[in-house]
Each structure stands twice: as C-alpha cells, then as structure tokens.
Amino acid sequence: SPKIVLETVARPFQKNNMRIWPVILTLILVLVPIAAISAELKVLESHDDTGEKPFHKKCHINITGIFEKGDADEFERLLKRIKQRRQTIEFANLNSKGGDVNEAMRIGRMIRQNVIRTQVFSGDFCESACFFVWASGAERLTSDSSIGVHRPRFKKEYFRGLSANEAEHKYLEMANVVRDYLEDMNIPNHVIESMFNQSSNNILYLNSSNLKKLRKVPFFDEWIIANCGAFTVEEEDKIYELWQKEFYEGNLLKEEKLYLSHLRKKRKDHYQCQNRLLYESQKKR
C-alpha cells in the first residue's frame, strides 16, 4: 500500500514554466505507513541550493496516481501531520491521469486555502481530474503540453440507467459545480469552455500560451508584489539566458557578470521573502 516518504531534494533552477532539477538525493529519512489509497502522497524535505540553513523546514508534497474516494481525507490528515512538524509546503508536485473529480476538487480547496503552489515536472502529466488540483495552486508551474483536460463525466454504470431528461438535469447540476470551482480558482472562461467542448473520450492538452497565462494567480501575484516587490518573468528569462551563455560559452562580459550576480541576489531575496510569507500564512491555518 502507498506510504508517506520523507526524502531530501535539491532546489531546482526555474526557467519560466519549466523547472530543471540538477540533482535529486533520495535519502529516505522516515517511512510511516498510512491507509491504502489510490493517489500516492509523498512528503519531500527541501533544501536551499545556496548552502544556507533555511529559517524553517520546507517540504514538497508529491501526488501521483488515480484520485479515488478517501484521498481527500488522507490529504487533510497529511496536512495536519506536516503542520505538527512546523514545515512550510512549497509545492504540490503532480503526476496523475485523473480520477474522481469530487476528491480532486476537495484536495484543490485545501491547497488553495493553505496557499500552496502546484507544479508538473517535465516528463510528467496532469490530466483530467488532476487539472482541478493543478488549477488550485497559488502559482501554477508546468512543462509545456503536460496539462490535459476534457469535460467531466459520471460513471457509465450510473449514467446509462438515467432517462434523457434525468441525464440532462444531473449533468447540468454537476457542470455548475465544476464551473463554480474553476471560477473560484481563477481559471479563465475560455479555458473552461475548451474543457467542456472536449469529449470525455479524448484529451485536450493546453498549449504553451495558455499555460504561461495560467501560471500567475492574480491574488497571489499581487500579494507577493505588495510584500516582496516584483521579480518579473523577463528577469527570470535573462538569468536563464546568461546562465546558458556562461555554461556553453564559458565566459561572460564583465557587465553581464555583474548583472547576472545582481539578478541572482534579487531572485534569492524575493524567494526568501515569498517563502517567509508562505510559512507565516500556513502556520495560521
């Protein structure tokens, strides 16, 4: 049965929606049995790549597998255990083909309430019901073409037993709940409509343009700017551009080195401020 595993992981270098992991250390610290569930939950301890001791413990939650009934309750218990250890949850990392939409939305509500960011790594996918969890992130990161959507559906055994009028009533009822949830999560209407226009037998993968626009959640972005100042996507792009030039060409101009050093310090200060805000916010929940 699935278990909660505490692991040590290096902090990734981020390039826009892509996060590049230089190294992953799979040092297993604790193994705590939990009730068997379909979506596997892992807690990963996070360490800064700066070599400095963090002012508080940080972790990521890995969510993999298919969502089924009971997963949201297990996720809630997991959050309580993390809070007892006084850890800040930096990200929920997702890799799932979907499952029970109601469970996914319940988990999503808890993620948003606790101001947790969501991400999908390169090579992983977040499809169907998983989209509802990814959408709940205070900030939403992903590699290109890894988020797949389609209209939700009832179990065939249940839906085939309804009359046409009953099916229409039940589907509209369910669709309203889904729309309300996605609107609460600041998902634009055109993305919601694209999802409902896609048959449940197929998957529509959101393009890079949509994913880039979905990364920032307005309330979180403005809250961070008000408290920590802005660190723009353009500045992140510039770090990546200069890092690539330094890595592949072996040298930078003096002005470029100074600017890269300035941007790296600004980013480090920005993320430390952001993590401090998350820690204080989650501590109060």
Salt bridges, closest charged atoms under 4 A:
ASP48 OD1 - ARG11 NH2 2.42
ASP48 OD1 - LYS58 NZ 3.10
GLU52 OE2 - LYS268 NZ 2.77
ASP73 OD1 - ARG106 NH2 2.72
GLU74 OE1 - ARG77 NH2 2.91
GLU74 OE2 - ARG81 NH2 3.11
GLU90 OE2 - ARG11 NH1 3.06
GLU90 OE1 - HIS60 NE2 3.32
ASP100 OD2 - LYS69 NZ 3.90
GLU103 OE2 - ARG106 NH1 3.75
GLU127 OE1 - LYS97 NZ 3.51
GLU139 OE2 - ARG215 NE 3.00
GLU139 OE2 - LYS216 NZ 3.61
GLU173 OE2 - HIS169 NE2 3.87
ASP184 OD2 - ARG109 NH1 3.06
GLU193 OE2 - ARG179 NH1 2.54
ASP221 OD1 - LYS216 NZ 3.95
GLU235 OE2 - LYS266 NZ 2.68
GLU236 OE2 - ARG267 NH1 2.94
ASP237 OD1 - LYS15 NZ 3.37
GLU241 OE2 - LYS238 NZ 3.15
GLU246 OE1 - ARG264 NH2 3.87
GLU256 OE2 - LYS245 NZ 2.91
ASP269 OD2 - LYS265 NZ 2.82
GLU280 OE1 - LYS283 NZ 3.29
